Amino acid sequence: MKKENELKVCPVEIAGMLDNSFRRLFQNPGKIIAPHVSKGMTVLDLGCGPGFFSIEIAKKLHDSGKVIAADIQEGMLEKVRKKIKGTDIEHCIEIHKCKDDTIGITQKVDLIFAFWVIHEMPELDRQFEELISILKPGGKIYIIEPKFHVSKKAFEDMIAKLKNFGFEIVDRPEVFFSRTVLLTLI
């Protein structure tokens, strides 16, 4: 995997664009995540950025589960730390810095939430194998990709790849300006 400074990732300097009231009008994190998160779950927010979804996931867990907020950029993780420090959800969010060549999580999770991040990951076959290794039996992966970066063909090719890894489509939720799929590991 490429080093953090060589990856094509959203820079920390524009993190404010990822977490603001205007974005909430079109991509409300509560509405997007609520149908897929329930009490007691462990959820990996892969490529969590400044925590736009991590915080909402923690609230939906109602103090009975855990969010692993994972990102390759320490600057993004620091933004999450600052947001949750001293809040009633701080203990529900585990901050995890991904390594340069691996996500690096061994804990089993119920749901992997990947919002606008899969297209930034190199070596998808290896990444998908790692994601499978951390999913609990019957676990799900919810992938949301931006239409302006990921063509319909590229998105469908990714889904075909996931099907070859043993996933099946559960749903295709609607998310503004995005291509989406919810899959379960069978």
NORQUI-V678448 format. One record per residue. N is the residue number from 0. NEAR is the number of other C-alpha atoms within 10 Angstrom. Layout:
N:NEAR ; N:NEAR
//
This chain:
0:14 ; 1:13 ; 2:10 ; 3:15 ; 4:11 ; 5:8 ; 6:15 ; 7:12 ; 8:16 ; 9:16 ; 10:13 ; 11:17 ; 12:9 ; 13:9 ; 14:17 ; 15:10 ; 16:12 ; 17:16 ; 18:15 ; 19:11 ; 20:11 ; 21:11 ; 22:13 ; 23:14 ; 24:10 ; 25:11 ; 26:15 ; 27:17 ; 28:17 ; 29:16 ; 30:12 ; 31:17 ; 32:17 ; 33:14 ; 34:10 ; 35:17 ; 36:19 ; 37:17 ; 38:14 ; 39:14 ; 40:19 ; 41:26 ; 42:29 ; 43:30 ; 44:27 ; 45:24 ; 46:28 ; 47:27 ; 48:30 ; 49:26 ; 50:26 ; 51:20 ; 52:23 ; 53:31 ; 54:23 ; 55:19 ; 56:32 ; 57:26 ; 58:20 ; 59:21 ; 60:21 ; 61:14 ; 62:14 ; 63:14 ; 64:20 ; 65:23 ; 66:27 ; 67:24 ; 68:28 ; 69:25 ; 70:23 ; 71:24 ; 72:22 ; 73:17 ; 74:16 ; 75:23 ; 76:23 ; 77:14 ; 78:16 ; 79:22 ; 80:18 ; 81:12 ; 82:14 ; 83:17 ; 84:11 ; 85:10 ; 86:9 ; 87:11 ; 88:19 ; 89:17 ; 90:15 ; 91:22 ; 92:24 ; 93:14 ; 94:20 ; 95:20 ; 96:18 ; 97:19 ; 98:16 ; 99:15 ; 100:15 ; 101:13 ; 102:18 ; 103:15 ; 104:18 ; 105:11 ; 106:12 ; 107:17 ; 108:24 ; 109:21 ; 110:25 ; 111:24 ; 112:25 ; 113:19 ; 114:20 ; 115:21 ; 116:19 ; 117:20 ; 118:18 ; 119:14 ; 120:14 ; 121:14 ; 122:11 ; 123:15 ; 124:13 ; 125:13 ; 126:17 ; 127:14 ; 128:12 ; 129:16 ; 130:21 ; 131:22 ; 132:15 ; 133:19 ; 134:23 ; 135:15 ; 136:14 ; 137:12 ; 138:19 ; 139:25 ; 140:26 ; 141:22 ; 142:23 ; 143:25 ; 144:21 ; 145:19 ; 146:15 ; 147:9 ; 148:12 ; 149:16 ; 150:13 ; 151:11 ; 152:9 ; 153:12 ; 154:21 ; 155:14 ; 156:12 ; 157:16 ; 158:19 ; 159:14 ; 160:15 ; 161:22 ; 162:16 ; 163:10 ; 164:15 ; 165:13 ; 166:21 ; 167:18 ; 168:16 ; 169:14 ; 170:12 ; 171:14 ; 172:16 ; 173:12 ; 174:16 ; 175:15 ; 176:13 ; 177:19 ; 178:21 ; 179:22 ; 180:20 ; 181:21 ; 182:24 ; 183:21 ; 184:19 ; 185:12
//
